Amino acid sequence: IVSTQRALYSMSLPPQIDKYLYSMRFSDDTVKDIMNRFRRDMENGLGRDTGPTATVKMLPTFVRAIPDGSEKGDFIALDLGGSNFRILRVKVTQDKKQPVQMESQVYETPDDIIHGSGSRLFAHVADCLGDFMEKQKIKDKKLPVGFTFSFPCAQTKLDEAVLLTWTKKFRASGVEGMDVVNLLNRAIKKRGDYEADIMAVVNDTVGTMMTCGFDDQRCEVGVIIGTGTNACYMEELRHIDQVEGDEGRMCINTEWGAFGDDGSLEDIRTEFDREIDRGSINPGKQLFEKMASGMYMGELVRLILVKMAKEGLLFEGRITPELLTKGKIETKHVSAIENKEGLKKCMEILTRLGVEPSDEDCLAVQHVCTIVSFRSANLVASTLGGILARLKESKGVARLRTTVGIDGSLYKMHPQYARRLHKTVRRLVPDSDVRFLLSESGSAKGAAMVTAVAYRLTEQARQIQQTMAEFRLGEAQLLEVKKRMRQEIERGLKKNSHQEATVKMLPTFVRRTPDGTENGDFLALDLGGTNFRVLLVKIRSGKKRSVEMHNKIYAIPVEVMQGTGEELFDHIVHCISDFLDYMGMKSARLPLGFTFSFPCHQTSLDAVRSLSGHLNSSLIVKLLPHLKAPSSSQSSSLVLKLLPHLKAPSSSQSSSLIVKLLPRPKAPPSS
């Protein structure tokens, strides 16, 4: 990055001029460091405990999907975020040649409106919308509306947004802390001559991502670099502590304009950045935005030129009232000065300011503009690089392939900005293929796309609900099921109706649950699926009660599962023998329990018949040669042992059977 900058700035400048610009030049290490700082702030913003105090707010937008191409319908989109208010009618069809048709109108938003009361602001929005619908002859329709509201908001659902703070030039009273959708609905209701169904409110970055996502479904990041700057991206839901659920993704509005508000960027801020901040309507806030966005770039250049002129380093020390006037150098002038005809444009701009510039002055001013705009590109690249690095990490891929939807006057109008940004991003995230897609239709179309997606998902949900209606049981139906089940349970328990009962209620001969005194080592078998498990279970009672288990899983081949019973039990015996060998206890004498998960009829705890009436004795015959009779010292432990959480089978589990096959102990009956 530094070598590229030096090549661009290979011009002869006095050292005393260059000292004003040195602190705005970032090394590779500085840009990477800023990226890592931003990643830490992203993590804080997503955390449940750290989120409320984080400077980078990472706000959930409740946008859960990008367009998939199946959207269709007629929508209204509103876009409020700058000096103009834009309204669009967006028709989305399945026509491949022209899938989206748009008609739009721009309305001015005067300073007295954006600096007045909130009620006046939203009355103005409602008036403009009424005028647009009148011209479109759709006042009698209640179309779905998407609202692009480009300010930091807290959302708990897609159609609700509570304004956290005004940014840019807006400061209408009585809006912060309020739901802007509710305020707009009130203003529309007060007019009373039309209706609107506001289905979604989104940030301009989300709108940009959704606009580009309609054309490129790989798009999962939206960036604005214009009057202000911000970004959004699709985050894994499992990483968003503020929102319930772990499955899927949700778009996060980073609100990265506030990056550094906690002092984390103080080492790279200059005296000119601090002067910009002091003269703003929100001192101490949106510090990253004030260093990088188009709203402040021209003024930043003017402050540098004033300081240099005062010290006699420019214009032979001439300082004019025009040069001292705030706003006289705009970002569009910076873009013009860095164009092909830049030095000529610079001469014209400076002459209008009355400073009578020389050729050397123009060269120096062009140098200042280049440094300031390049710093902006580096700052945005570092934060965007942080987002892309996070996406790459979350996906767990060796190489990230993604698309960044991007919009904003600075990015579009500055002749060098896009190239510088792209090059720095690719250096910061080298293992990536990033496509930068310019949003041709602005963020308002994106609001319509969000609404179209919401409309599609709502319609899909309605169809699913309709399909699943037959499976939904009311309270009366559930009570009837309960009644019938109780009747079948009664039939299953009675001797005279047991054979005909559908719920068999089979006795298991398990007569009690553990009381905590169980102690000893036991073998356990588990047969019920495609695998067979053999376990050694060591139970210890007393003060330090514990259950220690060792197990090994054996596959049961299909030909064995579907062969004869003798082949199955031969395989089981082989597995047991292997396990005992594996555990180094071939000569051990242990009680054995068998989980056999198939419908069986039991006549005692260790005697099992299949429901067809045949005695399943082949297992016992196969196992007996491998199981030695326990010693007399072990005889008292040969009682039924159950794991502490085992419960007697319910009616729904009546087909499951747990059998303990214990060698007959030579002990008194009480044992």
Order of alpha helices (4+ residues) and beta strands (2+ residues): alpha-alpha-alpha-beta-beta-beta-beta-alpha-alpha-beta-beta-beta-alpha-beta-alpha-beta-beta-beta-alpha-alpha-alpha-alpha-alpha-alpha-beta-alpha-alpha-beta-alpha-alpha-beta-beta-beta-alpha-alpha-beta-beta-beta-alpha-beta
